[in-house]
Amino acid sequence: MEPQRHDTIHQCSLTSVRILITGANGLLGQHLIQSRGQGTEILGIVRSKDSTGSGVEYETRELDLTQFSKVVRVLDAFAPEAIIHTAAEGRVDAVQKRIDEFRKLNVELPALLSKYAKDSGAQIVHLSSNAVFGGRTESYSDYSQFDPINDYGILKAEAEKSVMEQNASALVVRPILMYGWPQPSGRQNPVTSWISNLREVKKIRVVDDVWTEPLAAWDCAEAIWCALDTEMSGPLNVSGGVKMSLLEFAHAVASVFELDSSLIESGSSGDFPTLAPRPGSTSFDLKRLKKELDFHPLSPLEGLEKLRRDESAIAR
Ligand SMILES: NC(=O)c1ccc[n+]([C@@H]2O[C@H](COP(=O)([O-])OP(=O)(O)OC[C@H]3O[C@@H](n4cnc5c(N)ncnc54)[C@H](OP(=O)(O)O)[C@@H]3O)[C@@H](O)[C@H]2O)c1
């Protein structure tokens, strides 16, 4: 039997370390900052300070990360002992057919940060994605061959190769469909957007032919802290460990948040011909996460229940 996880356990924490986090306003960036170890000194890179607002005190720097000379100046001044690179263009449909526009941000920048980390002796964590895999295989191990089926996945695969070529000590974390409360001005994720729509009694159409393993953003953050703690390197698959269709997941959201599931319409990927193709079914073999890190993520149902409790706690 697997060990039980509880809500607020923060098992791993780096202390007294200077950490630079890119994408600090993003979903994962915010969860990393909220769960940082005591005494860590964080510099969060944000595109705009206007959208900063986690309620947690930390230093931020406004920076367009495609301006590489400025990036290097910030790195030199802060001298991080660890870099966690979450920033990217993560909207799969925005990248599709515009691959060359996003190569600088999604590939050249992680390569630069990885080299900088190697030269300066810092640890680096680069955020990749399950999108490096096309869903053609029953289960993907940490070391499976890439077979992306959309432009976002192609760039993530190129980035992984470049990051590891520059620095064999780099850690490449591959999350899959993350959910969590974003900060007020942050990008919605499928779960929070389904909740908003169902609360407004709006119908939602959700596909039943895309299978995934939803991951709580706070678990991804904690897995990263654990991996940094153990100085893990190479690729690391991270997921919620339970495969379900998006339609099943939407029904789980309605059930946990006590919303009207009759508003959920079943669709298929063919109903959305303008969107980039998605892997039909992605399942991760979580060997490194569970065996090497002894990390056991919350199942999607447990995660949604925590999400609801967290919302009630914020509201009180
Ligand atoms: N969310 C998922 O389901 C998922 C799944 C697999 C992999 N990933 C990967 O995991 C990482 C974190 O995901 P996330 O959901 O936390 O992403 P997110 O919420 O979209 O956050 C990304 C952050 O990067 C910032 N950014 C983008 N371009 C920038 C630039 N040129 N200069 C400065 N900042 C810039 C964005 O700033 P603005 O807020 O100003 O746009 C945003 O705050 C990403 O690399 C993503 O590709 C995510």
PDBQT file of the ligand as one rigid body, heavy atoms in Angstrom, charges set to zero:
ROOT
HETATM    1  N1  LIG A 401       0.058  24.287 -16.664  1.00  0.00    +0.000 N 
HETATM    2  C1  LIG A 401       0.192  23.060 -17.171  1.00  0.00    +0.000 C 
HETATM    3  O1  LIG A 401      -0.779  22.284 -17.230  1.00  0.00    +0.000 OA
HETATM    4  C2  LIG A 401       1.518  22.587 -17.676  1.00  0.00    +0.000 A 
HETATM    5  C3  LIG A 401       1.642  21.267 -18.124  1.00  0.00    +0.000 A 
HETATM    6  C4  LIG A 401       2.882  20.831 -18.597  1.00  0.00    +0.000 A 
HETATM    7  C5  LIG A 401       3.959  21.698 -18.601  1.00  0.00    +0.000 A 
HETATM    8  N2  LIG A 401       3.805  22.982 -18.180  1.00  0.00    +0.000 N 
HETATM    9  C6  LIG A 401       4.981  23.866 -18.207  1.00  0.00    +0.000 C 
HETATM   10  O2  LIG A 401       5.261  24.203 -16.862  1.00  0.00    +0.000 OA
HETATM   11  C7  LIG A 401       5.749  25.553 -16.778  1.00  0.00    +0.000 C 
HETATM   12  C8  LIG A 401       4.910  26.348 -15.798  1.00  0.00    +0.000 C 
HETATM   13  O3  LIG A 401       3.555  26.305 -16.203  1.00  0.00    +0.000 OA
HETATM   14  P1  LIG A 401       2.481  27.313 -15.612  1.00  0.00    +0.000 P 
HETATM   15  O4  LIG A 401       1.151  26.699 -15.832  1.00  0.00    +0.000 OA
HETATM   16  O5  LIG A 401       2.901  27.770 -14.274  1.00  0.00    +0.000 OA
HETATM   17  O6  LIG A 401       2.636  28.507 -16.662  1.00  0.00    +0.000 OA
HETATM   18  P2  LIG A 401       1.924  29.943 -16.620  1.00  0.00    +0.000 P 
HETATM   19  O7  LIG A 401       0.918  30.007 -15.531  1.00  0.00    +0.000 OA
HETATM   20  O8  LIG A 401       1.515  30.245 -18.025  1.00  0.00    +0.000 OA
HETATM   21  O9  LIG A 401       3.149  30.881 -16.223  1.00  0.00    +0.000 OA
HETATM   22  C9  LIG A 401       4.179  31.153 -17.099  1.00  0.00    +0.000 C 
HETATM   23  C10 LIG A 401       4.744  32.483 -16.711  1.00  0.00    +0.000 C 
HETATM   24  O10 LIG A 401       5.795  32.798 -17.630  1.00  0.00    +0.000 OA
HETATM   25  C11 LIG A 401       5.759  34.196 -17.824  1.00  0.00    +0.000 C 
HETATM   26  N3  LIG A 401       6.378  34.589 -19.072  1.00  0.00    +0.000 N 
HETATM   27  C12 LIG A 401       6.061  34.166 -20.318  1.00  0.00    +0.000 A 
HETATM   28  N4  LIG A 401       6.810  34.783 -21.213  1.00  0.00    +0.000 NA
HETATM   29  C13 LIG A 401       7.629  35.625 -20.538  1.00  0.00    +0.000 A 
HETATM   30  C14 LIG A 401       8.616  36.560 -20.922  1.00  0.00    +0.000 A 
HETATM   31  N5  LIG A 401       8.957  36.767 -22.209  1.00  0.00    +0.000 N 
HETATM   32  N6  LIG A 401       9.243  37.264 -19.958  1.00  0.00    +0.000 NA
HETATM   33  C15 LIG A 401       8.908  37.113 -18.653  1.00  0.00    +0.000 A 
HETATM   34  N7  LIG A 401       7.978  36.240 -18.227  1.00  0.00    +0.000 NA
HETATM   35  C16 LIG A 401       7.336  35.515 -19.172  1.00  0.00    +0.000 A 
HETATM   36  C17 LIG A 401       4.283  34.518 -17.848  1.00  0.00    +0.000 C 
HETATM   37  O11 LIG A 401       4.128  35.888 -17.589  1.00  0.00    +0.000 OA
HETATM   38  P3  LIG A 401       2.723  36.631 -17.875  1.00  0.00    +0.000 P 
HETATM   39  O12 LIG A 401       1.865  36.222 -16.694  1.00  0.00    +0.000 OA
HETATM   40  O13 LIG A 401       3.059  38.058 -17.899  1.00  0.00    +0.000 OA
HETATM   41  O14 LIG A 401       2.246  36.081 -19.185  1.00  0.00    +0.000 OA
HETATM   42  C18 LIG A 401       3.721  33.607 -16.789  1.00  0.00    +0.000 C 
HETATM   43  O15 LIG A 401       3.640  34.253 -15.530  1.00  0.00    +0.000 OA
HETATM   44  C19 LIG A 401       5.739  26.081 -18.203  1.00  0.00    +0.000 C 
HETATM   45  O16 LIG A 401       7.032  25.916 -18.735  1.00  0.00    +0.000 OA
HETATM   46  C20 LIG A 401       4.754  25.183 -18.922  1.00  0.00    +0.000 C 
HETATM   47  O17 LIG A 401       5.051  25.093 -20.297  1.00  0.00    +0.000 OA
HETATM   48  C21 LIG A 401       2.617  23.449 -17.706  1.00  0.00    +0.000 A 
ENDROOT
TORSDOF 0
